[in-house]
Amino acid sequence: MDANGLLALSSALVLGIAALGGALAQGNAAAAALEGIARNPEASGKLFVPMIIGLALIESLVIYAFVIAFLLQGKI
């Protein structure tokens, strides 16, 4: 396999793994926050902002992987 094929394969793997990891992490974060709110409804205000910040940080990692995949595609 030549270098261009390896770059294409690596960019596809980067996007796939990042999307899978991001989706799992966001699902776990949302489930934990909803479970906390279900156990203590008065804590919803205290849980909402940290959950949104956490979800934004998880999503930023997926966006970084997207940028890396575009950079790898630019080398083909």
Buried (B, 14 or more C-beta within 10 A) or exposed (E): EEEEEEBBEBBEEBBEEBEEBBEEBBEEBEEEBEEBBEEEEEEBEEBEEEBEEBBEEBEEEBEEBBEBBEEBEEEE
